[in-house]
Amino acid sequence: MRFTIDNRQSTVDNRFMVFTLHRYIFRELFKVFVLTTLALAVMLSLGSILRPVQEYGVGPRQVVHLMGYFLPISLTFVLPIAALFAASLIYGRFASDNELNACRASGISLLTLVYPGAALAIIVAIANLFLSFHVMPAFIHRAQKSLKADAKQILFRNIQRKGCYKLPPDKRYLIYADLADSRNDTLAGVVVVDVGGGRIEKIITAESAKVNFNPHERFNEVQITAHNTYQMDSEGSLSLGLSTFTAEFGSLLGDEIKFKNINEMKKIRDVDLMLFDPIAKLARQVYAQLAVELLAQDIAAKMADDSNSLYKLHSGQEFVEFTATECSVRDEKKVELSGKVMAFEYDLVSKQPLRILRCAKAWLRIEGDELAPTLTMELYNPTWQRPDTEEVPAWGWIRIRGLIPPIAVEAITHEFKTENGLKVEKLTSDFSALQKGPSPELKNLQKRLERKIQRTLAKIKAETHSRLVFGIGCVSMIMIGIGLGIILKGGHLLTAFGVSCVPAAVLILCIMMGKNVTKNPNSQAGSGIVLIWAGLVILCLLAGVIYRKLLKN
């Protein structure tokens, strides 16, 4: 009876001793882990805001906000490294001080001593998965909103510092100014350069300009109203007087799949591709180009039936009737009228003619929202006359804005629309309504849209698997660090951490290679995903070899 009581007391003492030992090891691990995490997180957060500060001219107040937003993003990469450092350092010191041998001599197995490190590895893995799938995308969105709210100050601050600014995200428009007054939202000595397709499309100069920002859900629209403007393009040069220039001021961080949480990626993949802004932008361009080509086809058909017939377009307060010798699609979102162009402006209520315009060249251009576009007629160097007056030459451009696309065009394009957007996949198919088939510009836009869809779906798959593999791989990385810390106890305390970084680098390399292979449209299906998971398999096998060696010894 006394023997049984002694055995029970011994068992309780052993459990208490093991619990005390676990608490001691975990406390040491946690102290090093927290200090390392704080140091690395602050350094990486400071490094991550250098680009916005240098490239966008972010102010001091905005820097503080961005550091708070980028801190959770840094933690996604910092936590595994900090835990690996703490595990290899503490277990290496534990073994080098012969504490490990003392514990094993007391009958405590090696695997029992590894429990605190394994607990830290599991905690870090869960935290990493939560951060990468949910927290990091949320803070990226907050950083984007913060930068979007400060867009006006960023534009003026860059012009004040560097004398110019490229409007994000595609940096198509370059704005130069001699003086920028952010208090009055004005620029002086302005030059706007439109760089489309890698070449200069047009250059607009102005004595002064007023800058207005119109916020939208995903971007800011910047509207520049310029005074005493002068335009140079491929058609020549001319004075425009008062001119309004509108462009998109997109997200400074960009809309990328890597910034999306798991629910957003699922919605893009399974519900609506238009939820991803780069796809939506291309789809709207395809839709607008289709509308332009349908309009050109309708105008050409009308003129082919009767060369003297007039084509009618309505606006809010007036309507326009016009005729031309030739009609063709010119570049993107533009119909060219050439030969003998004649346009008649009428008041919509009284039906009385307002003026008659004649010129050799004119354009119909899509403007505004591409899902509900309006047309602007631009007549180059026309002559015009009012009823009962003589013709007067007008040097430069005359614009008739706010024209509504005809019903024939709206009826065909309506089948590509939904309540909130467009049927993206349908826009990549052949357009039977175009009698001569799509133009080279439209075909090129279709191919770009199709490639963008394929790459986006591949990125979603690669991003989901890579985040999952990196999160689970934290356990293997940390367990390898523990094992190498014990094996390399005779060397420097940092030797084990340095060697442990090699398997971690292998995992990261496999993830990056697998993501690149998955995004490649010419690669075999699934080969990139296999490569991503291969890194985790290698780490698991290496961990098994290390612990088998430790258990043997």
Secondary structure, 3 states (H helix, E strand, C coil): CHHHHHHHHHHHHHHHHHHHHHHHHHHHHHHHHHHHHHHHHHHHHHHHCHHHHHHHCCCHHHHHHHHHHHHHHHHHHHHHHHHHHHHHHHHHHHHHCCHHHHHHHCCCCHHHHHHHHHHHHHHHHHHHHHHHHHHHHHHHHHHHHHHHHCHHHHHHHHHHHHCEEECCCCCCEEEEEEEEECCCCEEEEEEEEEEECCEEEEEEEEEEEEEEEEECCCCEEEEEEEEEEEEEECCEEEEEEEEEEEEEECCCCCCCHHHCCHHHHHHHHHCCHHHCHHHHHHHHHHHHHHHHHHHHHHHHHHHHHCCCCCEEEECCCEEEEEECCEEEECCCCEEEEEEEEEEEEEECCCCCEEEEEEEEEEEEEEECCCCCCEEEEEEECCEEECCCCCCEECCCEEEEEEEECCHHHHHHHHHHECCCCECHHHHCCCCCCCCCCCCHHHHHHHHHHHHHHHHHHHHHHHHHHHHHHHHHHHHHHHHHHHHHHHHCCCCCCCHHHHHHHHHHHHHHHHHHHHHHHHHCCCCCCCHHHHHHHHHHHHHHHHHHHHHHHHHHC
